[in-house]
Amino acid sequence: MPSYAIIGGSRGIGLEFVRQLALSGENTVFVTVRNKQKSTYLLDTASKLPHKNVHILEADVVDNQAIKNAAADVAKISGGSLDVLIYNAARLEFDNILRGLLDYESEEKLDEEFIQSSKVNVLGPIHTVNAFLPLLREGTTKKIVLIGSEGGERDFVRRVHLSETAVYGITKAAENMVATKYAAELENEGFTVVAVSPGFVDVSSTYSEPAPEGNIPKFNTIAKKFYGAFPKTRPLAPQEAVERLLVYIANIGPADSGSFKPSLEFDTSTQ
Ligand SMILES: NC(=O)c1ccc[n+]([C@@H]2O[C@H](COP(=O)([O-])OP(=O)(O)OC[C@H]3O[C@@H](n4cnc5c(N)ncnc54)[C@H](OP(=O)(O)O)[C@@H]3O)[C@@H](O)[C@H]2O)c1
């Protein structure tokens, strides 16, 4: 009975992880959300699944105690173990996500965005891994997967000339390093800790609010840069992205630990 915890699964890629994993009655799926009542896409999806194998827990990843409580709740249900931890949550809110480092109205606004993004994208995975580690040590696979991004990879950013999405990219770079640090920390215990990119995924069907019209010009600029650097790129549907990720997660082992895996479309070593 493999058990999975998806951290941040109310919508988008996290929701699709829950859906695909829960289709197998063999799996037990734990999913954390910030607000269960407002997680309407997840509640709707869960209500249509064939098995009663999804457990929805509330935890904001910036609240360390809430994450510890979620881990304690998982332990109560699972008997104290967890096989695979997938940290998916990220700060992606529309107001700031596309900005470059010169696009903030004030230093205070830039600092505030940096602090909030660091809490979700860097400290979030650290406190989550720490909270779930005792359970993972009792698990059968000892796999920790951080959903990373090419936006945090130097070669990608240089190739795309991606000045935009700056705070997101810098904090995702740090998140990739979080995986590498835990890989080193846990290598003598047989753990596999990786960061992996889902690719360019269209999650607009589960947005929590409509994307503001004002973002369209900047989004188009970024898309033009993407397609200029990677002409074969196309946005993936969440289903395809998560199918690929689950194959990758099933096949990784300690030899992969500490690595960042780019998506096929953005693999600079093959294009
Ligand atoms: N989509 C892409 O093209 C793409 C590309 C590269 C990497 N990624 C990575 O893939 C992951 C998922 O992205 P997505 O596109 O599916 O984004 P999304 O649709 O915006 O979903 C983000 C998820 O993170 C959760 N979250 C945000 N802040 C949180 C917090 N403080 N505590 C707990 N949960 C929080 C959100 O929950 P709420 O509903 O409560 O807001 C939501 O479930 C991210 O790590 C992202 O960096 C995505």
PDBQT file of the ligand as one rigid body, heavy atoms in Angstrom, charges set to zero:
ROOT
HETATM    1  N1  LIG A 301       2.721  25.368 -14.303  1.00  0.00    +0.000 N 
HETATM    2  C1  LIG A 301       3.959  25.439 -14.775  1.00  0.00    +0.000 C 
HETATM    3  O1  LIG A 301       4.185  25.720 -15.972  1.00  0.00    +0.000 OA
HETATM    4  C2  LIG A 301       5.124  25.148 -13.872  1.00  0.00    +0.000 A 
HETATM    5  C3  LIG A 301       6.418  25.166 -14.440  1.00  0.00    +0.000 A 
HETATM    6  C4  LIG A 301       7.511  24.874 -13.648  1.00  0.00    +0.000 A 
HETATM    7  C5  LIG A 301       7.320  24.549 -12.315  1.00  0.00    +0.000 A 
HETATM    8  N2  LIG A 301       6.053  24.546 -11.786  1.00  0.00    +0.000 N 
HETATM    9  C6  LIG A 301       5.936  24.195 -10.365  1.00  0.00    +0.000 C 
HETATM   10  O2  LIG A 301       4.882  23.267 -10.208  1.00  0.00    +0.000 OA
HETATM   11  C7  LIG A 301       4.288  23.439  -8.903  1.00  0.00    +0.000 C 
HETATM   12  C8  LIG A 301       2.786  23.589  -9.051  1.00  0.00    +0.000 C 
HETATM   13  O3  LIG A 301       2.526  24.718  -9.856  1.00  0.00    +0.000 OA
HETATM   14  P1  LIG A 301       1.107  24.958 -10.563  1.00  0.00    +0.000 P 
HETATM   15  O4  LIG A 301       1.402  25.504 -11.907  1.00  0.00    +0.000 OA
HETATM   16  O5  LIG A 301       0.234  23.779 -10.407  1.00  0.00    +0.000 OA
HETATM   17  O6  LIG A 301       0.562  26.174  -9.669  1.00  0.00    +0.000 OA
HETATM   18  P2  LIG A 301      -0.897  26.580  -9.129  1.00  0.00    +0.000 P 
HETATM   19  O7  LIG A 301      -1.969  26.047 -10.013  1.00  0.00    +0.000 OA
HETATM   20  O8  LIG A 301      -0.827  28.050  -8.901  1.00  0.00    +0.000 OA
HETATM   21  O9  LIG A 301      -0.968  25.834  -7.733  1.00  0.00    +0.000 OA
HETATM   22  C9  LIG A 301      -0.136  26.240  -6.681  1.00  0.00    +0.000 C 
HETATM   23  C10 LIG A 301      -0.502  25.408  -5.474  1.00  0.00    +0.000 C 
HETATM   24  O10 LIG A 301       0.335  25.832  -4.379  1.00  0.00    +0.000 OA
HETATM   25  C11 LIG A 301      -0.511  26.056  -3.259  1.00  0.00    +0.000 C 
HETATM   26  N3  LIG A 301       0.066  27.026  -2.344  1.00  0.00    +0.000 N 
HETATM   27  C12 LIG A 301       0.480  28.286  -2.620  1.00  0.00    +0.000 A 
HETATM   28  N4  LIG A 301       0.895  28.881  -1.486  1.00  0.00    +0.000 NA
HETATM   29  C13 LIG A 301       0.731  27.978  -0.484  1.00  0.00    +0.000 A 
HETATM   30  C14 LIG A 301       0.953  28.009   0.918  1.00  0.00    +0.000 A 
HETATM   31  N5  LIG A 301       1.448  29.093   1.531  1.00  0.00    +0.000 N 
HETATM   32  N6  LIG A 301       0.649  26.897   1.652  1.00  0.00    +0.000 NA
HETATM   33  C15 LIG A 301       0.154  25.804   1.043  1.00  0.00    +0.000 A 
HETATM   34  N7  LIG A 301      -0.092  25.711  -0.279  1.00  0.00    +0.000 NA
HETATM   35  C16 LIG A 301       0.194  26.800  -1.025  1.00  0.00    +0.000 A 
HETATM   36  C17 LIG A 301      -1.816  26.569  -3.856  1.00  0.00    +0.000 C 
HETATM   37  O11 LIG A 301      -2.854  26.444  -2.906  1.00  0.00    +0.000 OA
HETATM   38  P3  LIG A 301      -4.082  27.526  -2.772  1.00  0.00    +0.000 P 
HETATM   39  O12 LIG A 301      -5.192  26.992  -3.620  1.00  0.00    +0.000 OA
HETATM   40  O13 LIG A 301      -4.383  27.551  -1.328  1.00  0.00    +0.000 OA
HETATM   41  O14 LIG A 301      -3.565  28.852  -3.291  1.00  0.00    +0.000 OA
HETATM   42  C18 LIG A 301      -1.957  25.624  -5.036  1.00  0.00    +0.000 C 
HETATM   43  O15 LIG A 301      -2.490  24.381  -4.635  1.00  0.00    +0.000 OA
HETATM   44  C19 LIG A 301       4.986  24.646  -8.286  1.00  0.00    +0.000 C 
HETATM   45  O16 LIG A 301       5.993  24.200  -7.419  1.00  0.00    +0.000 OA
HETATM   46  C20 LIG A 301       5.578  25.373  -9.471  1.00  0.00    +0.000 C 
HETATM   47  O17 LIG A 301       6.728  26.111  -9.108  1.00  0.00    +0.000 OA
HETATM   48  C21 LIG A 301       4.963  24.858 -12.529  1.00  0.00    +0.000 A 
ENDROOT
TORSDOF 0
